[in-house]
Amino acid sequence: SAVGMLSTLGITMATDAYGPVADNAGGIAEMAELPPEVRETTDALDALGNTTAATGKGFSNGSAVLTAYALLTALIQDSGLAPDPIELTGTADELPAKILDDTIQISLTDIYVVGAVFVGIMLPYLFGALTMLAVSRAARAIMAEVRYQFNSVPGLREGKPGVRPNHRRCIAISTTSSIREMIAPGMIAILSPLIIGFAFGQQPLVGLLIAAIGSGYMMGILMSNAGGAWDNAKKLVESGYFGEENSKGSEWHKATVAGDTVGDPFKDTSGPSMNILIKLMTTVGLVAISLMRPDLSLWYVGL
């Protein structure tokens, strides 16, 4: 199934690339001071691009879930929680006994498994919150740098000819923040399966991963769609669809700008990062599960 979804990679990449191209075209038109009708056309194209991007991200979320599920199946086989397919040979009367003897059942009423499930449900929300806060901190740092340059570079605020801002400084702040701010979310994705697995055993780890996959998938779809909807709502208000009194500068416009401020990291940062979270957690669990205890009889040894 995952390979089948990835076979549509060409159209998926085209739909993802459409939105940024239209968005950049609008920015260039605004900086070049082209006529207003040009900006209106690029805004309409950008609104369509948000919709196509949400569609493309849906395909990405779906393929990520199928990939994570395939890794989870390999994890269970490697852990010994499921019987080895090679050993499931014999007569029809022998097979049920072999399955029962060789399989360690995962109880959904076990307190440790249930606790791990709740932690797995929570992790995508925590991961998404950390990535959104990272975007906010980086944006504030760039705003502070822009204000500093306006106040320290003579003629920059007035737009005098020959006075240029220091673009490299803003780019350096963005790239440095993008690396530094991902340390905490990355550590959560790597350490959470290791902590649950080594502290409580293989069965709670499986519960953690199943819950994280399901929760992360739903969060990824929600963020991609909601972020695009907030962005398009702002463009619809700016177009004057609800009347000139509710257009730019109105309270409606201020509300949609606030929504778009949340929507951009929603659809461009936190939403796509859910794919990375669920695949990385499952991969780490797959690598380390053979070192973990299959039962919970001595779970405290891991502490």
C-alpha positions as CSV (number, residue, x, y, z in Angstrom):
1,S,0.0,0.0,0.0
2,A,2.8,2.4,0.9
3,V,4.6,1.7,-2.4
4,G,1.3,2.2,-4.3
5,M,0.8,5.6,-2.6
6,L,4.4,6.6,-3.4
7,S,3.8,5.7,-7.0
8,T,1.9,9.0,-7.3
9,L,5.0,10.9,-6.2
10,G,5.1,13.0,-9.4
11,I,1.7,14.6,-9.0
12,T,2.1,14.9,-5.2
13,M,5.3,16.9,-5.6
14,A,3.7,19.0,-8.3
15,T,0.8,19.9,-6.0
16,D,3.2,20.7,-3.1
17,A,5.4,22.9,-5.3
18,Y,2.5,24.8,-6.8
19,G,1.7,26.8,-3.6
20,P,5.2,28.1,-2.8
21,V,5.7,29.2,-6.4
22,A,2.5,31.2,-6.5
23,D,3.3,32.6,-3.0
24,N,6.7,33.7,-4.1
25,A,5.3,35.2,-7.3
26,G,3.0,37.4,-5.1
27,G,5.9,38.5,-3.0
28,I,7.9,39.5,-6.0
29,A,4.9,41.3,-7.5
30,E,4.5,43.3,-4.3
31,M,8.2,44.1,-4.0
32,A,8.4,45.2,-7.6
33,E,5.4,47.5,-7.0
34,L,3.4,46.0,-9.9
35,P,-0.2,47.0,-10.4
36,P,-2.8,45.8,-7.8
37,E,-4.5,43.5,-10.2
38,V,-1.3,41.5,-10.5
39,R,-1.3,40.9,-6.8
40,E,-5.0,40.0,-6.8
41,T,-4.2,37.3,-9.5
42,T,-1.3,35.9,-7.5
43,D,-3.4,35.8,-4.3
44,A,-6.0,33.8,-6.1
45,L,-3.3,31.4,-7.3
46,D,-1.8,31.2,-3.8
47,A,-5.2,30.3,-2.3
48,L,-5.5,27.5,-4.8
49,G,-2.0,26.5,-3.9
50,N,-2.9,26.2,-0.2
51,T,-5.6,23.7,-1.2
52,T,-3.4,21.6,-3.5
53,A,-0.7,21.6,-0.8
54,A,-3.1,20.3,1.8
55,T,-4.1,17.5,-0.7
56,G,-0.4,16.6,-1.3
57,K,0.3,16.6,2.5
58,G,-2.6,14.2,2.9
59,F,-0.8,11.7,0.6
60,S,2.4,12.2,2.6
61,N,0.6,11.6,5.9
62,G,-1.0,8.4,4.5
63,S,2.3,7.0,3.2
64,A,4.0,7.8,6.5
65,V,1.4,5.9,8.4
66,L,1.7,2.9,6.2
67,T,5.5,3.0,6.4
68,A,5.4,3.3,10.2
69,Y,2.9,0.4,10.4
70,A,5.2,-1.7,8.3
71,L,8.1,-0.9,10.6
72,L,5.9,-1.7,13.6
73,T,5.1,-5.1,12.1
74,A,8.8,-5.8,11.7
75,L,9.3,-4.5,15.3
76,I,6.8,-7.0,16.7
77,Q,8.3,-9.9,14.7
78,D,11.8,-9.0,15.9
79,S,10.7,-8.7,19.5
80,G,9.3,-12.2,19.8
81,L,5.8,-10.9,20.7
82,A,4.6,-12.6,17.5
83,P,5.4,-16.1,16.4
84,D,8.1,-16.7,13.8
85,P,6.4,-17.5,10.5
86,I,9.0,-20.2,9.8
87,E,7.9,-22.0,13.0
88,L,4.3,-22.0,12.0
89,T,4.4,-25.2,10.1
90,G,2.6,-28.4,11.0
91,T,-0.7,-30.0,10.7
92,A,-4.0,-28.2,11.2
93,D,-4.3,-29.6,14.8
94,E,-0.8,-28.4,15.8
95,L,-1.0,-24.8,14.5
96,P,-3.4,-23.4,17.1
97,A,-1.3,-24.8,19.9
98,K,1.9,-23.4,18.4
99,I,0.3,-20.0,17.9
100,L,-0.8,-19.9,21.6
101,D,2.5,-21.2,22.9
102,D,4.7,-19.0,20.9
103,T,2.8,-15.7,21.1
104,I,3.0,-13.3,24.0
105,Q,-0.4,-11.6,24.2
106,I,-0.4,-7.8,24.6
107,S,-3.2,-6.9,27.1
108,L,-4.9,-3.6,26.5
109,T,-6.1,-3.6,30.1
110,D,-2.6,-3.8,31.5
111,I,-1.8,-0.6,33.5
112,Y,1.6,-0.2,31.9
113,V,0.3,-0.7,28.3
114,V,-2.6,1.7,28.9
115,G,-0.2,4.3,30.4
116,A,2.1,4.0,27.4
117,V,-0.9,4.4,25.1
118,F,-1.9,7.7,26.8
119,V,1.7,8.9,26.5
120,G,1.8,8.0,22.8
121,I,-1.4,9.9,22.2
122,M,0.1,12.9,24.0
123,L,3.5,13.0,22.2
124,P,2.3,14.4,18.8
125,Y,0.6,17.3,20.6
126,L,3.8,18.0,22.6
127,F,5.9,17.7,19.5
128,G,3.6,20.0,17.6
129,A,3.6,22.6,20.4
130,L,7.4,22.6,20.6
131,T,7.8,23.1,16.8
132,M,5.2,25.9,16.8
133,L,6.9,27.7,19.7
134,A,10.2,27.3,17.9
135,V,8.8,29.1,14.8
136,S,7.5,31.9,17.1
137,R,10.9,32.4,18.8
138,A,12.7,32.5,15.4
139,A,10.2,35.0,14.1
140,R,10.6,37.3,17.1
141,A,14.4,37.1,16.7
142,I,14.1,38.2,13.0
143,M,11.7,41.0,14.0
144,A,14.2,42.2,16.6
145,E,17.0,42.2,13.9
146,V,14.9,44.1,11.4
147,R,14.1,46.8,14.0
148,Y,17.7,47.0,14.9
149,Q,18.7,47.5,11.3
150,F,16.0,50.1,10.8
151,N,17.3,52.1,13.8
152,S,21.0,51.6,13.2
153,V,21.4,51.9,9.4
154,P,21.0,55.5,8.2
155,G,18.5,55.9,5.4
156,L,17.2,52.4,5.5
157,R,13.8,53.3,7.0
158,E,13.4,56.1,4.5
159,G,14.3,53.9,1.6
160,K,17.2,56.0,0.3
161,P,18.9,54.9,-2.9
162,G,22.0,52.7,-2.3
163,V,21.1,51.8,1.3
164,R,20.7,48.1,1.6
165,P,19.7,45.9,4.6
166,N,21.8,43.1,5.8
167,H,19.9,40.1,4.5
168,R,22.5,37.6,5.5
169,R,22.0,38.4,9.1
170,C,18.3,37.5,8.9
171,I,19.0,34.3,7.0
172,A,21.6,33.3,9.6
173,I,19.1,33.8,12.4
174,S,16.5,31.7,10.6
175,T,18.9,28.8,9.7
176,T,20.5,28.8,13.2
177,S,17.2,28.8,14.9
178,S,15.9,26.0,12.7
179,I,18.7,23.7,13.9
180,R,18.9,24.8,17.5
181,E,15.2,24.7,18.1
182,M,14.8,21.2,16.8
183,I,17.0,19.7,19.6
184,A,14.2,19.3,22.1
185,P,11.6,17.8,19.7
186,G,14.2,15.5,18.2
187,M,15.3,14.3,21.7
188,I,11.6,13.6,22.5
189,A,11.2,11.5,19.4
190,I,14.3,9.5,20.0
191,L,14.2,9.1,23.8
192,S,10.5,8.4,24.4
193,P,10.5,4.9,22.9
194,L,13.8,4.0,24.6
195,I,12.5,5.2,28.0
196,I,9.2,3.4,27.7
197,G,10.8,0.2,26.3
198,F,13.7,-0.1,28.7
199,A,11.7,0.9,31.8
200,F,8.5,-1.0,31.2
201,G,9.2,-3.6,28.5
202,Q,8.3,-4.4,25.0
203,Q,4.6,-4.5,25.3
204,P,4.2,-0.9,26.6
205,L,6.5,0.1,23.8
206,V,4.1,-1.4,21.2
207,G,1.2,0.4,22.8
208,L,3.2,3.7,22.7
209,L,4.0,3.4,19.0
210,I,0.5,2.4,18.0
211,A,-1.0,5.3,19.8
212,A,1.6,7.8,18.5
213,I,1.0,6.6,14.9
214,G,-2.8,7.1,15.1
215,S,-2.6,10.4,17.0
216,G,0.2,11.8,14.8
217,Y,-1.7,10.9,11.6
218,M,-4.8,12.7,12.7
219,M,-2.8,15.7,14.0
220,G,-1.0,15.9,10.7
221,I,-4.2,15.9,8.6
222,L,-5.8,18.5,11.0
223,M,-2.8,20.9,10.9
224,S,-2.4,20.7,7.1
225,N,-6.1,21.4,6.4
226,A,-6.7,24.0,9.2
227,G,-3.5,26.0,8.3
228,G,-4.6,26.3,4.7
229,A,-8.1,27.2,5.7
230,W,-6.8,30.1,7.9
231,D,-4.6,31.3,5.2
232,N,-7.4,31.3,2.6
233,A,-9.7,33.0,5.0
234,K,-7.3,36.0,5.3
235,K,-7.1,36.2,1.5
236,L,-10.9,36.0,1.1
237,V,-11.3,38.9,3.5
238,E,-8.6,40.9,1.8
239,S,-10.3,40.4,-1.6
240,G,-13.3,42.4,-0.4
241,Y,-15.7,39.4,-0.6
242,F,-17.4,40.5,2.6
243,G,-17.5,44.2,1.7
244,E,-15.0,47.0,1.8
245,E,-15.9,47.8,5.4
246,N,-14.6,44.3,6.3
247,S,-11.6,44.3,4.1
248,K,-8.0,45.3,4.9
249,G,-7.6,47.3,8.1
250,S,-10.9,46.1,9.6
251,E,-11.4,44.0,12.7
252,W,-12.2,41.0,10.4
253,H,-8.9,41.4,8.7
254,K,-7.0,41.6,12.0
255,A,-8.7,38.4,13.2
256,T,-7.8,36.5,10.0
257,V,-4.2,37.8,10.2
258,A,-4.0,36.4,13.7
259,G,-5.4,33.1,12.4
260,D,-2.9,33.0,9.5
261,T,-0.1,33.7,12.0
262,V,-1.0,30.4,13.7
263,G,-1.9,28.7,10.4
264,D,1.5,29.1,8.7
265,P,3.5,27.0,11.3
266,F,0.4,24.7,11.6
267,K,0.5,23.7,7.9
268,D,4.2,24.2,7.0
269,T,6.1,23.1,10.2
270,S,4.1,21.1,12.7
271,G,1.8,19.2,10.3
272,P,4.6,17.8,8.0
273,S,6.8,17.1,11.1
274,M,4.2,14.5,12.3
275,N,5.4,12.2,9.5
276,I,8.9,12.4,10.8
277,L,7.9,11.9,14.4
278,I,6.0,8.6,13.9
279,K,8.6,7.1,11.5
280,L,11.5,8.1,13.7
281,M,9.9,6.7,16.9
282,T,9.1,3.4,15.1
283,T,12.6,3.1,13.7
284,V,14.2,3.8,17.0
285,G,12.0,1.2,18.7
286,L,12.8,-1.4,15.9
287,V,16.5,-0.9,16.4
288,A,16.4,-1.3,20.2
289,I,13.5,-3.7,20.9
290,S,15.7,-6.8,21.0
291,L,17.5,-5.4,24.0
292,M,14.3,-4.8,26.0
293,R,12.5,-7.3,28.3
294,P,9.5,-9.0,26.8
295,D,7.5,-9.0,30.0
296,L,7.0,-6.6,33.0
297,S,8.1,-8.8,35.8
298,L,11.2,-6.8,36.4
299,W,10.2,-3.5,34.9
300,Y,11.9,-1.6,37.8
301,V,15.3,-2.7,36.7
302,G,15.1,-0.3,33.8
303,L,14.7,2.6,36.3
